[in-house]
Amino acid sequence: RKEVEQDPGPFNVPEGATVAFNCTYSNSASQSFFWYRQDCRKEPKLLMSVYSSGNEDGRFTAQLNRASQYISLLIRDSKLSDSATYLCVVIPYTNAGKSTFGDGTTLTVKP
Amino acid sequence: DTGVSQNPRHKITKRGQNVTFRCDPISEHNRLYWYRQTLGQGPEFLTYFQNEAQLEKSRLLSDRFSAERPKGSFSTLEIQRTEQGDSAMYLCASSLDRSTTNEKLFFGSGTQLSVL
């Protein structure tokens, strides 16, 4: 079993739709969680951190469920420019050197 | 440009040859990471440095791979006797070590290696 698992998709949604991705992690001691975005043939870029209480950044909302060991990303009012691969990232414990990436969920927003 | 810089952007080599990649991190970042990514997969951790010390290596990193960060600034990743399975994007990232807060990675554009 992979340490971090994501539904690869693809998710194909119309502009304006709301879409949600989940990511599960296997290490219950994991401390830090992030969502990164990766455009085709580009490097990953940090989208947002995920805090225990949940957090929002504009149209993006991230949630953490420690009991079930998953994190989620909700995108409201999807834009064409949201089309990308979304990578879930888990750090097993504070100050660890190794960030573990999921294989990503691909989103395509269509006009 | 004060981001993470990687060279070369592309490398084509023949099987059995040695290759070396360079990464220049963001100047104030003391942590530097190497990841490998193949199509359809997420970045896979290879190794990381805190300053000049190599603190962790993935068990996936065979003895043909070696990384250095001699002065705690730039880093090199060398692959000896390349194999076709080494073909991938090699990504470097850096971060500022913060012991109590979330660690955010800043990636370079990567070096795409093709082994023929």
HADDOCK unambig.tbl for C-alpha pairs under 7 A between the chains (distance, minus, plus):
assign (segid A and resid 32 and name CA) (segid B and resid 102 and name CA) 6.10 0.50 0.50
assign (segid A and resid 42 and name CA) (segid B and resid 109 and name CA) 6.39 0.50 0.50
assign (segid A and resid 43 and name CA) (segid B and resid 107 and name CA) 6.18 0.50 0.50
assign (segid A and resid 43 and name CA) (segid B and resid 108 and name CA) 6.53 0.50 0.50
assign (segid A and resid 43 and name CA) (segid B and resid 109 and name CA) 5.25 0.50 0.50
assign (segid A and resid 43 and name CA) (segid B and resid 110 and name CA) 6.88 0.50 0.50
assign (segid A and resid 44 and name CA) (segid B and resid 107 and name CA) 6.52 0.50 0.50
assign (segid A and resid 45 and name CA) (segid B and resid 106 and name CA) 6.88 0.50 0.50
assign (segid A and resid 45 and name CA) (segid B and resid 107 and name CA) 7.00 0.50 0.50
assign (segid A and resid 94 and name CA) (segid B and resid 99 and name CA) 6.85 0.50 0.50
assign (segid A and resid 94 and name CA) (segid B and resid 100 and name CA) 6.68 0.50 0.50
assign (segid A and resid 95 and name CA) (segid B and resid 98 and name CA) 6.99 0.50 0.50
assign (segid A and resid 95 and name CA) (segid B and resid 99 and name CA) 5.17 0.50 0.50
assign (segid A and resid 97 and name CA) (segid B and resid 48 and name CA) 6.63 0.50 0.50
assign (segid A and resid 98 and name CA) (segid B and resid 45 and name CA) 6.88 0.50 0.50
assign (segid A and resid 101 and name CA) (segid B and resid 42 and name CA) 5.65 0.50 0.50
assign (segid A and resid 101 and name CA) (segid B and resid 43 and name CA) 6.06 0.50 0.50
assign (segid A and resid 101 and name CA) (segid B and resid 44 and name CA) 6.99 0.50 0.50
assign (segid A and resid 102 and name CA) (segid B and resid 42 and name CA) 5.48 0.50 0.50
assign (segid A and resid 103 and name CA) (segid B and resid 40 and name CA) 6.79 0.50 0.50
assign (segid A and resid 103 and name CA) (segid B and resid 41 and name CA) 4.54 0.50 0.50
assign (segid A and resid 103 and name CA) (segid B and resid 42 and name CA) 3.91 0.50 0.50
assign (segid A and resid 104 and name CA) (segid B and resid 42 and name CA) 6.11 0.50 0.50
